[in-house]
Amino acid sequence: MNKQVLLRALPKVDALIGRVTALPEGAGIPYAALLGATRGAVDRLRKDILSGEVTALPTEEALLGEVLRAARRQAAFSLRPVINATGIVLHTNLGRSALGERVAEHIKQVAMGYSTLEYDLQSATRGSRHSHIEGLLCRLTGAEAALVVNNNAAAVLLMLTALCAGREVVVSRGELVEIGGSFRVPEVMAQGGAILREVGTTNKTHLRDYEAAIDPEVTGALLKVHTSNYKVVGFTGEVDIAALSRLGRDRGIPVLYDLGSGALAPLGEWGPALLGSEPTAAEQIRRGADLVCFSGDKLLGGPQAGIVVGKKALIDKLKTHPLARALRIDKLTLSALEATLRLYLEPQEALAHIPTLNMLCISDQQLSAKAHRLLEALPPGDYGAEVQPTQGQAGGGSFPGQDLPSYAVAVLPEAMSLEQLERCLREFEVPIIARIYKERLLLDVRTIDDGQFSTISRAFALIFSKKEGQPHA
Ligand SMILES: *Cc1c(COP(=O)(O)O)cnc(C)c1O
């Protein structure tokens, strides 16, 4: 058809918006999103007509569908909740730890008004933001003092900068860790102005290696790093923190331990035995480490934060270093962390109200029963589904190379590909993130809340109601 004729036949933006809002699916979409989406669709069509790419106008139904999808995308928040059906509890890309109701409620109260952030109610004078959680952290870890910064990477940077700038830091070659997202021990060290002094070999480091490297004139610290996301197996050996701490004490050199995931509770006693292999912060303090740092949103199950606990004299140096101000945490994180730490005072409370702990410690039978409940909640449709045991993961760089057995609902669609189903779920109004494994789409129930079953069911009803398996997008 002639380009001019096509251009004249292009629908008017206002008229198109009118027709979209008349649709039941179009109700409630903000006008700005509708306008942007409609203009975008018409502009694109005009361009394609001019370039000759489009030689016939799309049907009204197709055009309305396109506008509707684009408008919904524009109206949605960019950072928004998803359903984690991967079974990976500490999924860094999906935000690591989810917070429970009680913690969220406390954040809300602090967020919506003024607070005691840096105000001492007793003396009516300026207070310290550290005061809110230092006592709790000391109680939970047995340390003398504590400090919290933005994340664990910041905690390591602060320790190295405040205590070791211009001096050597002795680290085992087997512990020069890279964590995803560009945290590499040697680079953080360079950033902190410390000089890396590698000792030992990749697979074995002995106490005598550390001993030989110590020079009281230049050594700033002995650093131990928990190899949280990999495992060296075979002929291996590392120096444990107790022996390293004794050496540091004898030579008057601080011993720092980057614990990474840092469990606060003895998880092995609470859930699967595997969880017991993760060291706790309290244990490292007891065994003599001068400073221990770990993440707030890994095994602890709180907000993103970096926690440092240990000797008061060292913590004081960190607190007064100018970098501490740049790395400090905000009041919302602080409120979430205090509320989370308080739950740890009662193990039953922690287990019940910290989702990360709950998901990690849930029993096999509970997982299997949960998977059967999800299966029953799914609507009938053109697909097969069954409950299947799976190999999940803790994630967040904990328990490397070790699977956390779980249960999933395994789905096999009849009239669309697994990839299409995966995409439709991912593009649902509440995105559902699932994985494909061995010719099935798996919905691992370890990381799905019972309260989310109805949403998944709604997604399935919509996806499988389309004619000829036309995917919903
Ligand atoms: C995860 C991890 C970090 C980084 O912690 P963030 O809280 O993500 O900044 C540092 N060191 C180790 C050993 C880790 O496992």
The ligand as an SDF file (V2000), in Angstrom:
LIG
                    3D

 15 15  0  0  0  0  0  0  0  0999 V2000
   30.3150  -11.6510   50.5260 C   0  0  0  0  0  0  0  0  0  0  0  0
   31.6990  -11.4260   50.9850 C   0  0  0  0  0  0  0  0  0  0  0  0
   32.2300  -10.1280   51.0150 C   0  0  0  0  0  0  0  0  0  0  0  0
   31.4520   -8.9410   50.5520 C   0  0  0  0  0  0  0  0  0  0  0  0
   30.3760   -8.6850   51.3890 O   0  0  0  0  0  0  0  0  0  0  0  0
   29.2420   -7.6350   50.9510 P   0  0  0  0  0  0  0  0  0  0  0  0
   28.3690   -7.5310   52.1490 O   0  0  0  0  0  0  0  0  0  0  0  0
   28.5630   -8.2200   49.7670 O   0  0  0  0  0  0  0  0  0  0  0  0
   29.9160   -6.3600   50.6200 O   0  0  0  0  0  0  0  0  0  0  0  0
   33.5370   -9.9810   51.4570 C   0  0  0  0  0  0  0  0  0  0  0  0
   34.2700  -11.0460   51.8440 N   0  0  0  0  0  0  0  0  0  0  0  0
   33.7860  -12.3070   51.8340 C   0  0  0  0  0  0  0  0  0  0  0  0
   34.6650  -13.4340   52.2710 C   0  0  0  0  0  0  0  0  0  0  0  0
   32.4660  -12.5410   51.4010 C   0  0  0  0  0  0  0  0  0  0  0  0
   31.9770  -13.7800   51.3880 O   0  0  0  0  0  0  0  0  0  0  0  0
  1  2  1  0
  2  3  1  0
  2 14  2  0
  3  4  1  0
  3 10  2  0
  4  5  1  0
  5  6  1  0
  6  7  2  0
  6  8  1  0
  6  9  1  0
 10 11  1  0
 11 12  2  0
 12 13  1  0
 12 14  1  0
 14 15  1  0
M  END
$$$$
